[in-house]
Amino acid sequence: MTEPARPAAGDPAVEVRGLRKTYRTTSLRQVVAVDRLDLTVPSGGVHGFLGPNGSGKTTTIRMLLGLVRPDSGSVRLLGARVPDGLPAVVGRVGAVVEGPRFSPDFSGRRNLRLLAAAIDVPGTRVEAALERVGLRERGQDQFRRYSLGMKQRLAIAATLLKDPALLILDEPTNGLDPQGIRDVRATMRALADEGRTVLVSSHLLAEVEHVADTVSVVARGRLVAEGRVGDLLGGDAAQTVRVGVADPVRGAQLLVAHGWSVRDDGAVLLVSGAPGAAAVTEVLARGDVFPHEVGVVRRDLESVFLELTGSGARAGRAPEVAA
Ligand SMILES: Nc1ncnc2c1ncn2[C@@H]1O[C@H](COP(=O)(O)OP(=O)(O)OP(=O)(O)O)[C@@H](O)[C@H]1O
């Protein structure tokens, strides 16, 4: 395969500013699917585009690809403005947005060969693409005999025929079993390690948490957080100290007086904002409260996500406003 084309050094692979899209429902109400969204996907690596169901991810991805026209805002893909500049970069962008459409009775390999011929790329790319997604051994099997995960990986292989610099995958792990999820994750990692940019959307954070280098979190069509996964999880704010004391009321008073927030979950006090367990024990001991249990609960991206998006899928839905 040739070296994947990349945008100029330092340019983001995707840059979205002030993007907005409303839909009109059958009851003539307006749904704000995407609301003044800013999104920056750095060039290279895996970028998780995360948000609960209905938070506007698919609509955004469709706007990135010029499939849906935004009400306002701007989109740049690999430096080119969408939609006007899209023809110049479309050959370097691969996307899996809807369920893959392959002939069920043909083998995976034959499906890819037909596709390669249709888009006028050399058939020799087929083997490399199958290899990249770990399907070379199963390339001769009929598509309909593939597992859901294999079908997804074949869809990714199809995008690789063009040797894209940017891959956009909408919920590629949806409905997959744990092994299927691991396989798709490994494929995304391998593609990013080749210098490509992989933009992957998901409503299930656990599915991308371990593979994404950077993430953007959306809720109700708006960006609520972005950055490196480690930064979102790191820092004092991201850890909670759990401490068990005989007198939780007195313990909580001491800790709150120190400026930390405290929640009594019935069994232990959960302290956030403290620099660590040692600081919490010290403050308590100075007030003659001696913990019988101390621990640190590290937050995972899931809890950060639930906090940011207002806890759960319902909170992420697009608001309806009167037309
Ligand atoms: N064609 C459409 N007509 C009307 N409303 C739409 C249309 N497409 C999407 N919506 C609404 O826009 C909002 C955002 O939907 P979208 O599919 O972009 O979210 P999503 O984050 O991709 O959700 P999911 O993870 O469930 O696919 C939802 O309220 C959805 O019902």
The ligand as an SDF file (V2000), in Angstrom:
LIG
                    3D

 31 33  0  0  0  0  0  0  0  0999 V2000
  -33.8660   12.3170    9.9330 N   0  0  0  0  0  0  0  0  0  0  0  0
  -34.2220   12.7280   11.1480 C   0  0  0  0  0  0  0  0  0  0  0  0
  -35.4390   13.3200   11.3500 N   0  0  0  0  0  0  0  0  0  0  0  0
  -35.8010   13.7530   12.5580 C   0  0  0  0  0  0  0  0  0  0  0  0
  -35.0280   13.6490   13.6740 N   0  0  0  0  0  0  0  0  0  0  0  0
  -33.8290   13.0560   13.5450 C   0  0  0  0  0  0  0  0  0  0  0  0
  -33.3630   12.5590   12.2860 C   0  0  0  0  0  0  0  0  0  0  0  0
  -32.1240   12.0280   12.4580 N   0  0  0  0  0  0  0  0  0  0  0  0
  -31.8320   12.1840   13.7790 C   0  0  0  0  0  0  0  0  0  0  0  0
  -32.8560   12.7910   14.4240 N   0  0  0  0  0  0  0  0  0  0  0  0
  -32.9010   13.1540   15.8460 C   0  0  0  0  0  0  0  0  0  0  0  0
  -31.7400   13.9130   16.1350 O   0  0  0  0  0  0  0  0  0  0  0  0
  -31.2320   13.5550   17.4030 C   0  0  0  0  0  0  0  0  0  0  0  0
  -29.7860   13.0970   17.2690 C   0  0  0  0  0  0  0  0  0  0  0  0
  -29.7740   11.8440   16.5830 O   0  0  0  0  0  0  0  0  0  0  0  0
  -28.4470   11.1080   16.1620 P   0  0  0  0  0  0  0  0  0  0  0  0
  -28.8390    9.8470   15.4640 O   0  0  0  0  0  0  0  0  0  0  0  0
  -27.5660   12.0490   15.4400 O   0  0  0  0  0  0  0  0  0  0  0  0
  -27.7950   10.7850   17.5770 O   0  0  0  0  0  0  0  0  0  0  0  0
  -26.7190    9.6790   17.9680 P   0  0  0  0  0  0  0  0  0  0  0  0
  -25.9040   10.2960   19.0360 O   0  0  0  0  0  0  0  0  0  0  0  0
  -26.0350    9.1780   16.7530 O   0  0  0  0  0  0  0  0  0  0  0  0
  -27.6200    8.5540   18.5950 O   0  0  0  0  0  0  0  0  0  0  0  0
  -27.4600    6.9520   18.5060 P   0  0  0  0  0  0  0  0  0  0  0  0
  -26.2540    6.6170   19.3190 O   0  0  0  0  0  0  0  0  0  0  0  0
  -28.7320    6.4980   19.1420 O   0  0  0  0  0  0  0  0  0  0  0  0
  -27.3550    6.6240   17.0370 O   0  0  0  0  0  0  0  0  0  0  0  0
  -32.1610   12.4970   17.9660 C   0  0  0  0  0  0  0  0  0  0  0  0
  -33.1020   13.1250   18.8030 O   0  0  0  0  0  0  0  0  0  0  0  0
  -32.8260   11.9390   16.7300 C   0  0  0  0  0  0  0  0  0  0  0  0
  -34.1000   11.4470   17.0270 O   0  0  0  0  0  0  0  0  0  0  0  0
  1  2  1  0
  2  3  1  0
  2  7  2  0
  3  4  2  0
  4  5  1  0
  5  6  2  0
  6  7  1  0
  6 10  1  0
  7  8  1  0
  8  9  2  0
  9 10  1  0
 10 11  1  0
 11 12  1  0
 11 30  1  0
 12 13  1  0
 13 14  1  0
 13 28  1  0
 14 15  1  0
 15 16  1  0
 16 17  2  0
 16 18  1  0
 16 19  1  0
 19 20  1  0
 20 21  2  0
 20 22  1  0
 20 23  1  0
 23 24  1  0
 24 25  2  0
 24 26  1  0
 24 27  1  0
 28 29  1  0
 28 30  1  0
 30 31  1  0
M  END
$$$$
